[in-house]
């Protein structure tokens, strides 16, 4: 629901920032002194009402099926691949963390890596999964974009995927590079901090 609203807000703000914001704020008697939080709240409320008025309540969940098709297997592939990759990297003296064998029977038996190893493992696993499932991310974005424009008026997921496949690899993997540049550092740092906190807490 909030993903659809967010996509709509970003689309409108990028296309008509001044006119769009002015029309919303002027109808509510807002001025330059209105707090940013209040402005954002009114923008979200206005956008939600606009989506419901145009597409009905189901419009708030447009793109959910594509999101599930991307996220559910994505999480499974990510953690499976991350564990396998860390196991492989643990055999390398460059990335293996030298630690004594834990005596606690409840201690984690996952491969132990250095900070650099964890950073690379998390970033590599996330980038790989993002590449594999990028077509579903494109479909999700286009389903949500139809709330504002009929440019991609897909009738179903199957027709959307067939249309994307016919367009070729350039469309299937559109937006992969900026997505990877956004997700790879985050995923790598997440594993670094997660392992660091787990080590300190054990």
N, C-alpha and C positions, 0 to 999 in steps of 0.2 A: 504494500500500500504506500508506504513512505518513499519507496524507490520510484514509483510512478510519479508521485508529487514532486520529488527532487528532480527527476528528469524534465518534467514540465517547467519547473521554475528555472532551471538552467537554460533550457531552450528559449523560453521567453525573454529572460534577462539578456542572453547573448544576442538575440535578434533585435529587440527593441528596448534597450535598457532604460532610456530616459522617459519615453512615452509610456511605457508599461508601468514603471514605478510611479510616475506622476499621476496616471489615471487611477491607480489603486489608492494612493495616499490622499489625493484631492477629494475623492468620494467620501473619505472618512475624516476629512478636516485635518489631515496631518500636515506638519510643516517641518522645516529643517531641524527643529528642536526635538522631534520625536525620537525616542531612544531606538538604537539599532535593533534591539531584541523585539520591541513592539512592532517595528516595521516588518521584520522577518516573519513574526507570528501572523500578522495580517496578510502577508503575501502567501504564506502556506494555506491559511484558511480560504482565501480567495481562490487559490489554485485548486484546492480540494473541491470547493463548490462548483468551479468551472468544469472539472473533470466529471463530477456526478451529473451535472446538468447536460453535458454533451454525450457522455457514454454510459450514464447510469452508475449505480454503485459498483458494478463489476469492473468499471474502468480503473478503480483504485487498485485492483489486483491484476491489471493487464501486464503480461510478461512473466507471471508467476510460474507457469509451466516451463518456460525456457530457463528461468532461474533455477528451478529444481533440477532440470536436466543437466545444468552446468555445475551446480554446487554439490549435489549428492554424490555423483561419481567423482567429482573433483576432490572432495575431502578424503574419500577412500583412496584414490590414486595418490594424493599428496602424501598422506601419512605412511602408506605402504612404500611408496618410492623413497620417502625421506629415510625410513628405517633401513631399507636396503642400501641406499647410498651411504648412510653413515656407517653401516657395517663394512662396506667396501673401503671407505676412507680410513676406517680404524686400523686397517692392515698396513697403512702407509706410515712410516716414521715421521713424516712431515705434519700429519694431522692427528695422529693418535695421542691421547692424553695419558701420560704415565701416572697411574694411580695404583695404590694397593688394593687388593681384592676386598670388597666389603664383607664385613662379618655379619651384618644384620641380614637375616633371611628375607626381610621385606624390602631390602634395598633394590633399586632399579638395576636391571641387568642389561639395559640398553647400551650400545657402544658409546664410549667416552671419547670425545674429540676436544681438540684445542679450540680456543675462541675463533680462530681463523677457519678451522674446519667446520665448526657449527655455522658460521656465517655463510660459507660457500655452499654447504649442504642445504641449508634452508632456502637460499636464493636460487640454487640450481633446480631443486625440486619444485619450487613454486613457478619458476619460469617455464619448466617443461610441462607442467599441468596446464598452465595458462595457454601454451601453444596448442596443446592437444584439444582443449575445450574452447578455444577462441571462437569458432563458428557459433557456438551457443551464446556466447557473450554478445556477438554481433546481432544475432536474432533477438535477444532480450532487449538490447538497446533500440532496435528498430520497432519492436512491438510497442515499447513505451513511447517512442517518437511519434507514433501514429495518433497519440492523444492530441498532438499539436498540429500535425500535418498528415495528409493522406498519401505522402510520397511512398511509403511502404505499407500499403493496405493489404497485408497478408490475411488470408482467411483462416489458416491453421498453421501449426508448427511444421507439418509435412510440406505444405506448399512453400512456406518460408525457406525451409532448408533446401528444397529442390531449386528454388529461384536463386539462392545463394550459391549452390553448387554449380549451376549453369553459368553463373557470372565468372567463375574461375577462382584460382587461389588468391588473387589479389583482394577479392571480396571476402573470402572465407577467413582470411587472416588480417583483415583491415583493423588497425588500431592495436595490433599486438605489441609493437615496439614501445609506444608510450605506456601501455599497460604493464609491460615487463619492467620498464624503468621505474614505475611506481611501486610495483609489488615485490620485486626482487630485494631491494634494501630492507623493506619492512619485514618480509619473511625471514631473511637472514638475521636481522637484529632480534626478532622475536625469539628465535631458537637460542641465540647467544644469551639473552637475558633470562629466558626460561631455564636453561641449563645452569646458568650462574646462580639463580635463586634457588633452584633445586639442590645444588651442591651445598650452598650455605645453610639450607634448612635441614639437610640430612645429618 
